[in-house]
Amino acid sequence: MHLVQFETTAGERRVGVVEKGLVHEVKGASTLRELALAAIEAGTGLAAEVERLGVGASHDYPQLLNELRILPPLDHPDPAHVLVTGTGLTHLGSASARDKMHLHEGDEVGMTDTMRIFKWGVEGGKPPAGQAGVQPEWFYKGDGSCVVRPGADFQSPPFADDAGEEPELSGLYVIGSDGKPYRLGFAIGNEFSDHVMERKNYLYLAHSKLRNCSFGPELRVGDLPAHLAGTSRVLRDGEVIWEKEFLSGEANMCHSLENLEYHHFKYTQFLRPGDVHIHFFGTATLSFADGVRTRPGDRFEITQRDFGAPLVNGVAIASAEISPGSVGRL
């Protein structure tokens, strides 16, 4: 089952089921978060809750996308209660995309921290079920205010050195009233980052991640195939200037999803009832690694058939909101 959140022509929010080019309204559901919390309280799942409520009016899906009326598939009425995070060096090949250094077989002498963490993941990122494996690299991206709806432009800050895409799998979660995290499902995402800043020094990684992101347009309910293959594209003036396959799913990862989830939600401050979490699981495919430098007006298109419609976003430059010396004093 694939679910979306959208706006009617009157600006009212709805939840819909995507099927054969149509979006069928879920009766009585205005947000996926409320739908998920109701399912948690009922002890059922999202699909069962949708079936219980039933569907009503239908809408043309391509029209909703073209009119930018499709919202991110999960959010919160207060963006401060959405935590957007991610893990890196989780996919086979991801270390080489970030660091060209080769491993010294059987020896860690001269190994960068990037390669060392990647090696740890290969060796201990997929523990037996119910056990904790090695912890991954983790980063904070922002609260819900950094999320851009499908089809809209990323606002790259004026001080940015780069504006690059990262095609990724994202997990969507709600914290139940019992203080436990519940996974609603998955969506494809674009974990938009500043790779030039990151490459200056790996300690700048935290700065490079404080950018917009997008995910969706559809939430895929249920488990995933072990192997996922999609396509990431950069378009300029309507022409594809870069295109590459990207792989995801546990068969292409050095960490299990269960291990990544554990190492995020083991922190009690992330278990506040009602909060929403969007967690990006990493990638091994970047146009930046192939020498592409994006510019305002470029478009990103991330396609993965198991997730329905492509995720499309553009690039724009945001206006400066603060300048050196502008902080007030009380």
LOVO-30432 format. One record per residue (C-alpha): x, y, z. Coordinates in nm, 4 decimals. Each point is the difference from the previous one (the first is absolute). Layout:
! residues N
NODE;X;Y;Z
...
! end
This chain:
! residues 330
NODE;0.0000;0.0000;0.0000
NODE;0.1231;0.3480;-0.0943
NODE;-0.1294;0.3032;0.1903
NODE;0.0338;0.3738;-0.0584
NODE;-0.0985;0.3214;0.1701
NODE;-0.1457;0.2707;-0.2214
NODE;-0.1934;0.3243;-0.0092
NODE;-0.3383;0.0480;-0.1627
NODE;-0.0654;0.3034;-0.2211
NODE;-0.1509;0.1599;0.3113
NODE;0.3269;-0.0517;0.1890
NODE;-0.1342;-0.2769;0.2238
NODE;0.2310;-0.2866;0.0923
NODE;-0.0800;-0.3581;-0.0900
NODE;0.1620;-0.3440;0.0087
NODE;-0.0314;-0.2105;-0.3121
NODE;0.0713;-0.3463;-0.1368
NODE;0.1859;0.0008;-0.3327
NODE;-0.1292;-0.2443;-0.2592
NODE;0.0289;0.0036;-0.3823
NODE;0.0471;0.3750;-0.0410
NODE;-0.2647;0.0923;0.2555
NODE;0.0084;0.1074;0.3636
NODE;-0.2967;-0.1272;0.2013
NODE;-0.0780;0.2013;0.3111
NODE;0.0081;-0.1922;0.3278
NODE;-0.3245;0.0881;0.1744
NODE;0.0435;0.2101;0.3132
NODE;0.3803;0.0194;-0.0277
NODE;0.1698;0.3371;-0.0389
NODE;0.3573;-0.0976;0.0972
NODE;0.2035;-0.3183;-0.0097
NODE;0.1298;0.0715;0.3487
NODE;-0.3528;-0.0091;0.1444
NODE;-0.0750;-0.3133;-0.2006
NODE;0.3139;-0.1676;0.1341
NODE;-0.0706;0.0972;0.3608
NODE;-0.3524;-0.1417;-0.0318
NODE;0.1427;-0.3251;-0.1377
NODE;0.2465;-0.0193;0.2902
NODE;-0.2770;0.0495;0.2564
NODE;-0.2132;-0.2622;-0.1739
NODE;0.2886;-0.2457;-0.0102
NODE;-0.0256;-0.0354;-0.3787
NODE;0.1987;0.1254;-0.3006
NODE;-0.0382;0.2846;-0.2459
NODE;-0.1467;-0.2207;-0.2720
NODE;-0.2584;-0.1409;0.2404
NODE;-0.0928;0.3493;0.1189
NODE;-0.0477;0.1182;-0.3589
NODE;-0.2200;-0.3012;-0.0752
NODE;-0.2050;0.0681;0.3123
NODE;-0.0647;0.3614;-0.0987
NODE;-0.0496;-0.0672;-0.3708
NODE;0.0591;0.2335;-0.2923
NODE;-0.2118;0.2654;-0.1667
NODE;0.0588;0.2621;-0.2685
NODE;0.2725;-0.0530;-0.2583
NODE;0.2487;0.2522;-0.1414
NODE;0.2288;0.0014;-0.3010
NODE;0.3466;-0.0783;0.1361
NODE;0.2094;0.1627;-0.2761
NODE;-0.2064;0.3176;0.0369
NODE;0.0629;0.0098;0.3757
NODE;0.3725;-0.0389;-0.0656
NODE;0.0079;0.2639;-0.2742
NODE;-0.1857;0.2483;0.2181
NODE;0.2371;-0.0650;0.2940
NODE;-0.2916;-0.1094;0.2170
NODE;0.1742;-0.3178;0.1149
NODE;0.1497;0.0509;0.3456
NODE;0.2825;-0.1943;0.1653
NODE;-0.1590;-0.3316;0.1004
NODE;0.0576;0.0588;0.3718
NODE;0.0207;0.3186;0.2051
NODE;-0.1141;0.1625;0.3251
NODE;-0.2118;0.3129;0.0563
NODE;0.3009;0.1427;0.1882
NODE;0.3178;-0.0450;-0.2108
NODE;0.2088;0.0132;0.3191
NODE;-0.1391;-0.3457;0.0797
NODE;0.1464;-0.1519;-0.3161
NODE;0.3583;-0.1234;0.0294
NODE;0.1833;-0.0526;-0.3297
NODE;0.3150;-0.2094;0.0346
NODE;0.2092;-0.2475;-0.1932
NODE;0.2791;-0.2527;-0.0035
NODE;0.2956;-0.0085;-0.2360
NODE;0.2485;-0.2615;-0.1243
NODE;-0.2788;-0.2567;0.0124
NODE;0.0047;-0.1216;-0.3605
NODE;0.2536;-0.2185;-0.1740
NODE;0.2049;0.2399;-0.2095
NODE;-0.0948;0.3085;0.2008
NODE;0.3466;0.0419;0.1457
NODE;0.1636;0.0146;-0.3429
NODE;-0.2458;0.2676;-0.1062
NODE;0.1113;0.2096;0.2940
NODE;0.3615;-0.1011;0.0320
NODE;0.2152;-0.1415;-0.2799
NODE;0.2506;-0.1480;0.2420
NODE;0.0500;-0.3774;-0.0263
NODE;-0.0024;-0.2345;0.2951
NODE;0.3295;-0.1586;0.0979
NODE;-0.0867;-0.3656;0.0205
NODE;0.0227;-0.1246;0.3567
NODE;0.1373;0.3316;0.1246
NODE;-0.1567;0.3261;0.1157
NODE;0.3203;0.2032;-0.0254
NODE;-0.0671;0.3086;-0.2108
NODE;-0.3742;-0.0671;-0.0114
NODE;-0.2224;0.3081;0.0164
NODE;-0.2810;0.0260;0.2534
NODE;-0.2445;-0.0315;-0.2915
NODE;0.1442;-0.3339;-0.1081
NODE;0.0328;-0.1193;0.3573
NODE;-0.3697;0.0557;0.0796
NODE;-0.0991;-0.1591;-0.3302
NODE;0.2151;-0.3049;0.0832
NODE;-0.1637;-0.0267;0.3419
NODE;-0.3400;-0.0008;-0.1688
NODE;0.1006;-0.2757;-0.2426
NODE;0.1262;-0.2105;0.2900
NODE;-0.2726;0.0682;0.2577
NODE;-0.2928;0.1883;-0.1527
NODE;-0.2259;-0.3027;-0.0453
NODE;-0.0210;-0.1751;0.3377
NODE;-0.2393;-0.2886;0.0760
NODE;-0.3615;0.1113;0.0482
NODE;-0.0582;0.1575;0.3383
NODE;0.3651;0.0884;0.0530
NODE;0.1779;0.3340;-0.0354
NODE;0.2689;0.0311;-0.2633
NODE;0.2609;0.2692;-0.0479
NODE;-0.1423;0.3522;-0.0015
NODE;0.0046;0.1939;-0.3298
NODE;0.0961;0.3543;-0.0797
NODE;-0.2993;0.2170;0.1009
NODE;-0.0952;0.3571;-0.0861
NODE;-0.2679;0.2573;0.0757
NODE;-0.1587;0.1735;-0.2983
NODE;-0.2625;0.2233;0.1550
NODE;-0.3585;0.0140;0.1169
NODE;-0.3082;-0.0113;-0.2209
NODE;0.0673;0.3492;-0.1339
NODE;0.2840;-0.1371;-0.2154
NODE;-0.2343;-0.2343;-0.1919
NODE;-0.1060;0.1092;-0.3501
NODE;-0.3121;-0.1456;-0.1581
NODE;0.0357;-0.2167;-0.3130
NODE;0.0384;0.2150;-0.3114
NODE;0.1160;0.3111;0.1843
NODE;0.3468;0.1579;-0.0094
NODE;0.2714;-0.0521;0.2574
NODE;0.1095;0.3363;0.1391
NODE;0.3788;-0.0142;0.0058
NODE;0.1376;0.2606;0.2427
NODE;0.2120;0.2829;-0.1466
NODE;0.3054;-0.1156;0.1971
NODE;-0.0158;-0.3565;-0.1409
NODE;0.2929;-0.1401;-0.1980
NODE;-0.2062;-0.2646;-0.1793
NODE;-0.3579;-0.1162;-0.0526
NODE;0.0062;-0.3720;-0.0668
NODE;-0.2555;-0.2803;0.0041
NODE;0.0165;-0.3217;0.2010
NODE;-0.2510;-0.2674;-0.1091
NODE;-0.0899;-0.1988;0.3084
NODE;-0.2454;-0.2257;0.1709
NODE;-0.1725;0.1681;0.2950
NODE;-0.1857;-0.1529;0.2925
NODE;-0.3095;0.1789;0.1364
NODE;-0.0855;-0.0375;0.3692
NODE;-0.2433;0.1177;0.2658
NODE;0.0528;-0.0320;0.3742
NODE;-0.3042;-0.1600;0.1624
NODE;-0.1587;0.0983;0.3301
NODE;0.1937;-0.2907;0.1506
NODE;0.3283;0.1729;-0.0851
NODE;0.0954;-0.2568;-0.2640
NODE;0.0942;0.0769;-0.3613
NODE;-0.2237;-0.1430;-0.2728
NODE;0.1075;-0.0193;-0.3621
NODE;-0.2785;0.1008;-0.2385
NODE;0.1978;-0.1038;-0.3048
NODE;0.2566;0.1355;-0.2421
NODE;0.0341;0.2693;-0.2653
NODE;0.2638;0.0935;-0.2507
NODE;0.1801;0.3173;0.0982
NODE;0.2439;0.2647;-0.1115
NODE;0.2332;0.0777;0.2878
NODE;0.1265;0.3200;-0.1625
NODE;0.3474;0.0946;0.1314
NODE;0.3053;0.2239;-0.0465
NODE;0.2732;-0.2371;-0.1159
NODE;0.2656;0.2637;-0.0664
NODE;-0.0234;0.1189;0.3596
NODE;0.0125;-0.3591;0.1261
NODE;0.3078;-0.0819;-0.2084
NODE;0.1941;0.2944;0.1445
NODE;0.0196;-0.1873;0.3289
NODE;-0.2098;-0.2887;0.1303
NODE;-0.0649;0.2026;0.3168
NODE;-0.2109;0.2270;-0.2216
NODE;-0.2446;-0.2867;-0.0616
NODE;-0.2407;0.1419;0.2610
NODE;-0.0064;0.3362;-0.1811
NODE;-0.0427;-0.1622;-0.3414
NODE;-0.3159;-0.1846;0.1070
NODE;-0.1919;0.3061;0.1225
NODE;-0.1858;0.0417;-0.3266
NODE;-0.3458;-0.0701;-0.1426
NODE;-0.1103;-0.3525;-0.0850
NODE;-0.2998;-0.1710;-0.1554
NODE;-0.1617;-0.3421;0.0141
NODE;-0.2969;-0.1687;-0.1584
NODE;-0.2241;0.0680;-0.1756
NODE;-0.1296;-0.3379;0.1194
NODE;0.0290;-0.1933;0.3246
NODE;0.0436;-0.3707;-0.0721
NODE;-0.1607;-0.2000;0.2809
NODE;0.1571;-0.3285;0.1070
NODE;0.3375;-0.1655;-0.0354
NODE;0.2367;0.0493;-0.2911
NODE;0.1699;-0.2287;-0.2508
NODE;0.3611;-0.0708;0.0956
NODE;0.1186;0.1434;-0.3325
NODE;-0.1182;0.3380;-0.1268
NODE;0.1245;0.1643;-0.3182
NODE;-0.0959;0.3463;-0.1202
NODE;0.1251;0.2859;-0.2137
NODE;0.1277;0.3411;0.1040
NODE;0.0075;0.2801;-0.2588
NODE;0.1054;0.3642;-0.0205
NODE;-0.1755;0.2061;-0.2672
NODE;0.1017;0.3411;-0.1331
NODE;-0.2238;0.1957;-0.2366
NODE;-0.2103;-0.3133;-0.0420
NODE;0.2965;-0.2183;-0.1038
NODE;0.1560;-0.2790;0.2058
NODE;0.3600;0.0986;0.0807
NODE;0.0684;-0.2926;0.2363
NODE;-0.1727;-0.3315;0.0638
NODE;0.0976;-0.3015;0.2075
NODE;-0.1507;-0.3066;0.1626
NODE;-0.0113;-0.0014;0.3777
NODE;-0.0403;-0.3074;0.2157
NODE;-0.1561;-0.0358;0.3421
NODE;-0.1671;-0.2614;0.2161
NODE;0.1786;-0.2228;0.2496
NODE;0.1648;-0.2126;-0.2703
NODE;0.1955;0.3107;-0.1010
NODE;0.0703;0.1277;0.3505
NODE;0.2629;-0.0778;0.2627
NODE;-0.2485;0.0719;0.2799
NODE;-0.3392;-0.1564;0.0573
NODE;-0.2962;0.2364;0.0263
NODE;-0.0703;-0.1410;0.3459
NODE;0.3509;0.0947;0.1140
NODE;-0.0296;0.3536;-0.1391
NODE;-0.3379;0.0467;0.1654
NODE;0.1301;-0.1239;0.3346
NODE;0.2955;0.2380;0.0028
NODE;-0.2291;0.2953;-0.0692
NODE;-0.2805;-0.0770;0.2402
NODE;0.2253;-0.1214;0.2840
NODE;0.0182;0.3658;0.1037
NODE;-0.2892;0.0726;0.2351
NODE;-0.0341;0.3632;-0.1146
NODE;-0.1244;-0.1411;-0.3318
NODE;-0.2915;-0.1830;0.1617
NODE;-0.2402;0.2870;0.0710
NODE;-0.3593;-0.1160;-0.0622
NODE;-0.1572;0.1490;-0.3117
NODE;0.3259;0.1075;-0.1617
NODE;0.0861;-0.0824;-0.3613
NODE;0.3388;-0.1265;-0.1197
NODE;0.1302;-0.0050;-0.3571
NODE;0.3210;-0.2002;-0.0261
NODE;0.2149;-0.0210;-0.3134
NODE;0.1884;-0.3281;-0.0397
NODE;0.2869;0.1144;-0.2232
NODE;0.1128;-0.0401;-0.3592
NODE;0.2980;-0.0987;-0.2135
NODE;-0.0970;0.2085;-0.3056
NODE;0.0695;0.3722;-0.0427
NODE;0.0297;0.2131;-0.3120
NODE;0.2627;0.1988;0.1923
NODE;0.2278;-0.3054;0.0021
NODE;-0.0114;0.0072;-0.3825
NODE;0.0990;0.3655;-0.0198
NODE;-0.3486;0.1521;-0.0409
NODE;-0.0577;0.3438;0.1522
NODE;-0.3628;0.1055;0.0093
NODE;-0.1271;0.3545;-0.0443
NODE;-0.3294;0.1843;0.0588
NODE;-0.2719;-0.1266;-0.2312
NODE;0.1272;-0.3593;-0.0101
NODE;-0.2470;-0.2760;0.0822
NODE;0.0520;-0.3271;0.1863
NODE;-0.2053;-0.3094;-0.0849
NODE;0.0192;-0.3129;0.2139
NODE;-0.1909;-0.3021;-0.1254
NODE;-0.0501;-0.3369;0.1680
NODE;-0.2851;-0.2122;-0.1329
NODE;-0.0782;-0.1557;0.3386
NODE;-0.0918;0.3478;0.1262
NODE;-0.2249;0.1244;-0.2780
NODE;0.0312;0.3497;-0.1441
NODE;0.3463;0.1590;-0.0249
NODE;0.1196;0.2513;0.2557
NODE;0.0781;0.3237;-0.1855
NODE;0.1498;0.3181;0.1455
NODE;0.1796;0.3051;-0.1329
NODE;0.2818;0.2238;0.1225
NODE;-0.0321;0.3674;0.0918
NODE;0.2066;0.2409;0.2083
NODE;-0.1566;0.1226;0.3223
NODE;0.0341;0.3584;0.1146
NODE;0.2240;0.0676;0.2986
NODE;-0.1916;0.0160;0.3269
NODE;0.2887;0.1088;0.2213
NODE;0.3341;0.1693;-0.0577
NODE;0.3226;0.0241;0.2048
NODE;-0.0465;0.2286;0.2978
NODE;-0.3804;0.0000;-0.0210
NODE;-0.0629;-0.1955;0.3199
NODE;-0.1766;0.2262;0.2504
NODE;0.1150;0.0536;0.3554
NODE;-0.2245;0.0291;0.3034
! end
